[in-house]
């Protein structure tokens, strides 16, 4: 089944790997960017670009209604190149705002446009300490303080809004630590590594598969269990785009 898809964060590392998958499957894609200079990249990939900031409520609503999507994919982040440690403190605050306020704006626009499903990017390393690997029903680390606490608040807001905004069916993809093109690392990293192509493919699969809820998305690891994603989405961590 072909879909009209509104891809928020289309020029991010995952977005640029996701668009070719969507196009090959015959979907129509409207992809967002904040910068006019990035629109040629989106056109070359096969998406119709729209320049809009997720915090510009009226403009976002108008863009969403014009796009008429049935699927909205939320891949918005605001991270410094190569995750520069000197800039991460500000990035943590910006990402928390995107996850809370940005998600709220996307959802309001999606509902106004008549979308039926929302697929949102979250992260897989916010579980509370306890037996590992964590599956999706394990609690998040509600005792987190400092930067981790800021991140947790944003994650909780994004996930709660995604799953509790009828009539949208919400799917939350809890991604591991990304590597591959556009991520600043060519090698696996972190406790739950995830190649950016496999991350994009998980979002692609979630368009037509999976019940509303959480899904851990990563390569086999000791931190998180990924069996649910394998069973319900058909997720395969070894997936790579043909162009590598």
C-alpha positions in Angstrom: 0.0 0.0 0.0 1.3 3.4 -1.0 1.2 6.2 1.6 1.6 10.0 1.8 4.4 10.5 4.4 5.4 13.6 6.2 9.0 13.2 7.3 10.0 15.7 10.0 13.8 15.9 10.2 14.3 14.7 6.6 17.9 16.0 6.3 19.1 14.3 9.5 21.3 11.1 9.4 18.3 8.8 9.6 16.1 10.9 7.3 18.5 10.9 4.4 18.8 7.1 4.6 15.0 6.7 5.0 13.9 8.7 1.9 15.3 6.2 -0.6 13.6 3.3 1.1 10.3 5.2 1.0 10.7 6.2 -2.7 11.6 2.6 -3.7 8.4 1.4 -2.1 6.3 4.0 -4.0 5.5 6.3 -1.2 5.1 10.1 -1.6 7.2 12.0 0.8 7.2 15.6 2.1 10.4 16.2 4.0 11.1 19.1 6.4 14.2 21.1 6.8 14.8 24.4 8.5 17.2 25.6 5.8 16.4 26.6 2.2 20.0 25.5 1.2 19.1 21.9 2.0 16.1 21.7 -0.3 18.1 20.5 -3.3 19.4 17.5 -1.3 15.8 16.5 -0.5 14.7 16.8 -4.1 17.7 14.8 -5.3 16.8 12.0 -2.8 13.1 12.0 -4.0 11.3 14.0 -1.4 9.2 17.2 -1.8 10.9 19.7 0.5 9.2 22.1 2.8 11.1 24.7 4.8 9.6 24.9 8.3 10.6 25.0 11.9 8.7 22.6 14.3 8.4 25.5 16.7 6.5 27.7 14.2 3.1 26.3 15.0 1.0 28.0 12.3 3.5 27.3 9.5 3.9 23.7 10.6 0.1 23.2 10.7 -0.3 24.7 7.2 2.5 22.6 5.8 1.1 19.4 7.3 -2.4 20.1 6.0 -1.1 20.9 2.5 0.9 17.6 2.6 -2.2 15.5 3.5 -0.2 12.7 5.0 -1.6 9.5 6.4 1.8 8.7 8.1 4.0 11.2 10.1 7.5 10.2 10.9 9.3 12.2 13.7 13.0 12.0 13.2 13.8 15.5 14.6 17.0 16.1 16.6 19.4 19.0 17.1 22.8 17.6 17.7 26.3 19.1 17.0 28.5 17.6 14.3 30.3 14.5 15.6 28.5 14.9 18.9 31.1 17.6 19.9 31.4 17.3 23.7 31.9 21.0 24.0 28.5 21.6 22.5 26.5 18.8 24.0 25.3 20.6 27.0 23.3 23.1 24.9 22.2 20.2 22.5 20.7 18.3 25.4 18.5 21.2 26.3 17.5 21.8 22.6 16.7 18.1 22.1 14.5 18.0 25.2 12.6 21.0 23.9 12.1 19.2 20.5 10.9 16.1 22.3 8.4 18.0 24.4 7.2 21.1 22.5 8.2 19.9 19.0 6.4 16.6 19.4 3.3 18.4 20.7 3.3 20.7 17.6 3.7 17.8 15.3 0.9 15.9 16.8 -1.5 18.8 16.7 -0.7 19.4 13.0 -0.9 15.7 12.2 -4.4 15.4 13.7 -5.5 18.5 11.9 -4.2 17.0 8.6 -6.0 13.7 9.2 -3.0 11.5 9.7 -3.5 8.1 11.2 -0.1 6.9 12.4 2.9 8.6 14.1 6.3 7.0 14.2 8.7 8.8 16.6 12.4 8.5 17.3 13.3 7.9 21.0 16.5 6.4 22.6 17.2 3.1 24.3 19.6 4.0 27.1 17.1 5.6 29.5 16.1 2.5 31.4 16.3 2.5 35.2 19.1 0.3 36.7 18.1 -3.3 36.9 18.5 -6.7 35.4 19.6 -6.6 31.7 18.8 -6.8 28.9 15.9 -4.5 29.4 12.7 -5.1 27.5 10.1 -2.5 26.6 8.1 -3.0 29.8 11.0 -2.1 32.1 10.7 1.3 33.8 12.7 4.3 32.7 15.2 6.0 35.1 12.9 8.4 36.8 15.6 9.2 39.4 17.9 10.7 36.8 19.4 14.1 37.6 21.4 16.7 35.7 21.8 16.3 32.0 20.4 12.8 32.1 17.4 14.1 33.9 16.8 16.7 31.2 17.0 14.1 28.6 14.7 11.8 30.5 12.0 14.5 30.8 12.1 15.0 27.1 12.0 11.3 26.3 9.0 10.7 28.7 7.1 13.7 27.1 7.8 12.5 23.5 6.8 8.9 24.3 3.7 9.7 26.3 2.4 12.2 23.7 3.1 9.7 20.9 1.2 6.9 22.5 -1.7 9.0 24.0 -2.8 11.2 21.1 -5.9 9.6 19.6 -6.9 9.1 16.8 -3.2 8.7 16.0 -1.7 5.2 16.3 1.7 5.9 18.0 4.8 3.8 17.6 8.0 4.7 19.5 11.3 3.4 18.2 13.9 3.4 21.0 17.1 3.5 19.0 20.5 2.5 20.2 23.6 4.5 19.6 23.9 5.3 15.9 26.9 4.8 13.6 27.4 4.9 9.9 27.0 7.7 7.3 26.2 11.0 8.7 26.6 10.0 12.4 30.2 10.9 13.0 31.3 7.3 13.5 32.0 4.5 11.1 32.3 1.9 13.8 29.8 0.6 16.3 29.7 2.5 19.6 28.0 2.5 22.9 26.2 -0.4 24.8 23.6 -0.8 22.1 25.0 0.0 18.7 22.8 0.6 15.7 23.7 1.3 12.1 21.8 4.3 10.7 20.6 2.2 7.8 19.0 -0.3 10.1 17.5 2.5 12.1 15.9 3.9 8.9 14.6 0.5 7.9 12.9 0.1 11.3 11.0 3.3 10.7 10.1 2.1 7.2 8.8 -1.2 8.6 6.7 0.6 11.2 4.7 2.3 8.5 2.6 -0.9 7.9 3.6 -3.2 10.7 3.5 -3.3 14.5 1.0 -2.5 17.1 1.1 0.9 18.9 3.8 0.9 21.6 7.5 0.8 22.2 10.1 -1.1 20.3 13.8 -1.4 21.2 15.9 -1.1 18.0 19.6 -2.1 18.1 22.1 -4.8 17.2 22.3 -7.8 19.6 23.7 -6.5 22.9 23.6 -6.9 26.6 21.7 -3.7 27.4 18.3 -4.0 25.7 16.3 -6.9 24.3 15.2 -6.5 20.7 13.0 -9.6 20.3 9.7 -7.6 20.1 11.0 -5.6 17.1 12.1 -8.8 15.3 8.8 -10.4 15.9 6.3 -7.6 15.2 8.2 -5.3 12.8 10.4 -7.8 11.1 13.4 -5.7 12.2 16.9 -7.0 11.1 19.9 -5.1 12.5 22.1 -6.3 9.6 20.0 -4.3 7.0 22.1 -2.0 4.9 21.2 0.2 1.9 22.7 -1.0 -1.4 25.0 2.0 -1.7 26.5 1.3 1.8 
